[in-house]
């Protein structure tokens, strides 16, 4: 041994370890074959559990990373950001020549269709300003019996640049549940945010005389916050950022009704329905 170099000593050590390992393996296999079955089963289970622990503790490249839970506060912020540029504050000029708040409108199409409370109409021309450009609401006579009104924004300034408005997304009010969060964008500037809960879902009975059937239709989305008349027409928004209804507020009567977005969708359909040209006699 004293005449061996360091490299030879290392190789000899490795060779000895290899031979010892082989011998150990042969002895273990021989003993396992000769051992009673209960002992063999126990050893097998120990080996399997050891392998499972090692595998579960090792890092895996395809393991899904943990994600932070989304809070209602984050959803509220996102819903407001999604709709605030589509909400406008109307003003009108009274008989005395002074301008006053005339409710809220919600843009529902890229070409400027707006939904508001029917109570906001009829008191003069409604005007608003978007990105410094003045607009007037041209009322569309879709259905005079509806609690909502519809019109189109038309520029009143000197700008001739085509405008593409950012419309909201209408949600399905029929899937609403009591206790859901209701977000409202209103106020004199259409930038005041209110948040509450849906505390009632009132229905009315509709009778189809031709089919002799009756059905229940959602007529009011009650919310737990009460606003002033300057917010009449304000959108009711869920946490997904969809507009599910519109407030119709009558301060004189002390009433606040949440008109379902399905009524707005009906008015939009009437306002955009192609007109059939009148027949001419040849």
Residue pairs with C-beta under 8 A, 6 or more apart in sequence:
1 9
4 12
32 40
32 43
35 43
72 181
72 239
75 181
75 239
75 240
76 181
76 183
76 195
76 239
78 241
79 183
79 237
79 238
79 239
79 240
79 241
80 183
80 185
80 193
80 237
82 168
82 241
83 106
83 168
83 185
83 235
83 237
83 241
83 243
84 185
84 190
84 191
85 166
86 106
86 107
86 165
86 166
86 167
86 168
87 104
87 105
87 106
87 107
87 185
87 186
87 190
87 191
87 234
87 235
88 104
88 105
88 106
88 107
88 114
88 128
88 130
88 153
88 190
89 101
89 103
89 104
89 105
89 128
89 187
89 188
89 189
89 190
89 230
90 101
90 102
90 103
90 104
90 105
90 116
90 120
90 126
90 127
90 128
90 137
90 233
91 99
91 100
91 101
91 102
91 126
91 127
91 128
92 99
92 100
92 102
92 123
92 124
92 125
92 126
92 127
93 99
93 124
93 125
94 100
94 123
94 124
101 188
101 229
101 230
102 120
102 123
102 124
102 126
103 116
103 117
103 119
103 120
103 126
103 229
103 230
103 231
103 232
103 233
104 116
104 117
104 120
104 185
104 186
104 190
104 230
104 231
104 232
104 233
104 234
104 235
105 114
105 115
105 116
105 120
105 126
105 128
105 137
105 151
105 233
106 114
106 115
106 116
106 168
106 233
106 234
106 235
106 243
106 246
107 113
107 114
107 153
107 165
107 166
107 167
107 168
108 114
108 115
108 167
108 168
108 170
108 264
108 268
109 165
109 167
109 268
109 272
110 164
110 165
110 166
110 167
111 152
111 164
111 165
112 135
112 152
112 153
112 154
112 163
112 165
113 140
113 150
113 151
113 152
113 167
113 268
113 271
113 272
114 137
114 150
114 151
114 152
114 153
115 148
115 149
115 150
115 233
115 246
115 264
115 267
115 268
116 126
116 137
116 148
116 149
116 150
116 151
116 232
116 233
116 246
117 147
117 148
117 149
117 232
117 233
117 246
117 247
117 248
117 249
117 259
118 146
118 147
118 148
118 149
118 248
119 232
119 248
119 249
119 250
120 126
120 149
120 232
120 233
121 139
121 149
121 151
125 136
125 137
126 136
126 137
126 151
127 134
127 135
127 136
127 137
127 156
128 134
128 135
128 137
128 153
129 135
130 153
130 163
130 165
133 155
133 157
133 159
133 163
134 155
134 156
134 157
135 153
135 154
135 155
135 156
136 153
136 154
136 156
137 151
137 152
137 153
137 154
138 151
138 152
138 153
138 154
139 149
139 150
139 151
140 150
140 151
140 152
140 271
142 150
142 267
142 270
142 271
143 266
143 267
143 270
146 263
146 266
146 267
147 248
147 257
147 259
147 263
148 246
148 248
148 259
148 263
148 264
148 267
149 267
150 264
150 267
150 268
150 270
150 271
153 165
155 163
168 235
168 242
168 243
169 241
169 242
169 243
170 242
170 243
170 244
170 261
170 264
170 265
171 238
171 240
171 242
171 243
171 244
171 261
172 244
172 261
172 262
173 218
173 221
173 244
173 245
173 260
173 261
173 262
174 218
174 260
174 262
176 198
176 201
176 218
176 221
176 238
176 244
177 198
177 201
178 197
178 198
178 199
178 200
178 201
179 197
179 198
180 197
180 198
180 238
180 239
181 195
181 196
181 197
181 198
181 238
181 239
182 195
182 196
182 197
182 198
182 221
182 223
182 224
182 225
182 236
182 237
182 238
183 193
183 194
183 195
183 236
183 237
183 238
183 239
184 193
184 194
184 195
184 196
184 223
184 225
184 227
184 231
184 234
184 235
184 236
184 237
184 247
185 191
185 192
185 193
185 234
185 235
185 237
186 192
186 194
186 227
186 230
186 231
186 234
186 247
187 230
187 231
188 230
190 234
192 231
194 225
194 227
194 231
195 225
196 223
196 224
196 225
197 223
197 224
198 221
198 222
198 223
198 224
199 222
199 223
199 224
200 220
200 221
200 222
201 218
201 220
201 221
201 222
202 218
202 219
202 220
202 222
203 216
203 217
203 218
203 219
204 216
204 217
204 219
205 214
205 215
205 216
205 217
206 214
206 215
206 216
206 217
207 213
207 214
208 214
208 215
218 260
218 262
219 260
220 257
220 258
220 259
221 236
221 244
221 245
221 258
221 259
221 260
222 258
223 236
223 247
223 256
223 258
226 256
227 234
227 247
227 249
227 256
228 249
228 251
229 249
229 250
229 251
231 247
231 249
232 247
232 248
232 249
232 250
233 246
233 247
233 248
234 246
234 247
235 243
235 245
235 246
235 247
236 243
236 244
236 245
236 246
236 247
236 258
237 243
237 244
238 244
242 261
243 261
243 264
244 260
244 261
245 258
245 259
245 260
245 261
246 258
246 259
246 261
246 264
247 256
247 257
247 258
247 259
248 256
248 257
248 258
248 259
249 255
249 256
249 257
250 256
